[in-house]
Amino acid sequence: MKILVIAEQKNGVLDTSAFEALGAAGALGAEVMTAILAADAAPLAEELAKHGGGKVLAISNPALGVFNLQIQCAVLSELIEKHQPNAVIAAGRMSGKSLLAALAAVTGGGMATDAIDLRVDNGKLVAVRPQYGGKVISEIAATDPTKPFFITLRVKAFNPAAAGAGEVITETVSDSCFESAMKVVESVKESGQAVKLEDADQIVSFGRGIQGPENIPMVQELADSLGAALGASRAVVDAGWIEYKHQVGQTGRTVSPKLYVTVGISGAIQHLVGMQSSKVIVSINKDKDAPIFGVATYGIVGDAFEIVPALTERFRQGG
Ligand SMILES: Cc1cc2nc3c(=O)[nH]c(=O)nc-3n(C[C@H](O)[C@H](O)[C@H](O)COP(=O)(O)OP(=O)(O)OC[C@H]3O[C@@H](n4cnc5c(N)ncnc54)[C@H](O)[C@@H]3O)c2cc1C
């Protein structure tokens, strides 16, 4: 089986999720190829080759300096046509999801999104993904073996690839691939916390139980003491206490950190679907019957206004 991993980069820096995708592909024992598209792909391709990238196909062009769906789709369609992979996988970022959906449409291949596991069953690649808020785990295989199967992976659900020597191949594609009806006019850097929620190893999220935005600094201090990013329930985002980019859940971000702490969050199903694959969940809620305790690894029943400052103090002292 031949798997093509699409590695993402931004401003010439590889997205760490690329190494998770390589880990997922490598664990299947498949022949791994990686595509890296950038203004100058050579140094990134070298790095990927050293980290399980297998045959790394490097395509450099100034038009690849910023993400343009039309151009990326055209370039990758040519590569797929040339190398005929059985499957194409990418991290489930917005860019990866839109790119693979476009490629599936162009090639007629099947697609599965948000995979949390991959396995090979009787020679067929199977993507495992949660559905209906995690109540059902679906196993999805492509029906047409003559077309590539496109799969996006949940970020942080797979271990990064171990080091391994690969080979860099400089590829060229038709000039027409770089023509686009779209032009990126400006990119504006998102303000606020440096680490994206999806990339954070630790997240502290709060909900309506903290009673008002004036108490966010209390939660922020706990997050800072752990080096964690700040998340939130939709109730507090809708109430205007914090920006949408912090929202975790069905209509917010899906996260899988090593540690997820909830403060005054009830645990509605729409919140749980966005965080229940976290490795360790610690929940603080004054209601012992709150649904969040159904998924929590450790539950603390009590008043957030007593527990949060006490925990912060303890973590500041080093544990
Ligand atoms: C289509 C749809 C999509 C949705 N998408 C999302 C989503 O993406 N993310 C999301 O989070 N929600 C989402 N929701 C909303 C969701 O159903 C809940 O309404 C929301 O998650 C509740 O937020 P909360 O837990 O902050 O508030 P509440 O449900 O009001 O819970 C507050 C909790 O704080 C506890 N508490 C109160 N005081 C204290 C204290 N002093 N100390 C400790 N604990 C205390 C209470 O016991 C309670 O459990 C969605 C809903 C719909 C219909």
The ligand as an ORCA input file, in Angstrom:
! r2SCAN-3c Opt
* xyz 0 1
  C     -26.226     23.088     18.123
  C     -25.496     23.365     19.409
  C     -24.134     23.457     19.382
  C     -23.426     23.692     20.572
  N     -22.054     23.772     20.538
  C     -21.379     23.892     21.707
  C     -19.962     23.899     21.735
  O     -19.282     23.843     20.695
  N     -19.336     23.990     22.923
  C     -20.023     24.090     24.117
  O     -19.379     24.187     25.179
  N     -21.361     24.108     24.105
  C     -22.058     24.030     22.937
  N     -23.410     24.092     22.959
  C     -24.078     24.500     24.210
  C     -24.240     23.381     25.211
  O     -25.441     22.677     24.966
  C     -24.307     23.960     26.653
  O     -25.354     24.891     26.699
  C     -23.021     24.644     27.099
  O     -21.919     23.805     26.867
  C     -23.123     24.942     28.594
  O     -22.035     25.701     28.983
  P     -21.537     25.692     30.500
  O     -21.188     24.313     30.882
  O     -20.514     26.748     30.596
  O     -22.802     26.252     31.294
  P     -23.842     25.533     32.214
  O     -24.489     24.386     31.527
  O     -24.709     26.611     32.738
  O     -22.990     24.905     33.403
  C     -22.350     25.642     34.398
  C     -21.802     24.641     35.386
  O     -21.051     25.333     36.370
  C     -21.267     24.704     37.615
  N     -20.995     25.703     38.649
  C     -21.738     26.788     38.994
  N     -21.126     27.504     39.961
  C     -19.983     26.843     40.235
  C     -18.915     27.092     41.151
  N     -18.912     28.158     41.954
  N     -17.901     26.200     41.210
  C     -17.890     25.116     40.391
  N     -18.859     24.836     39.495
  C     -19.895     25.693     39.425
  C     -22.700     24.245     37.583
  O     -22.897     23.170     38.491
  C     -22.850     23.825     36.131
  O     -22.589     22.442     35.956
  C     -24.129     23.862     21.789
  C     -25.525     23.748     21.799
  C     -26.212     23.517     20.633
  C     -27.704     23.397     20.657
*
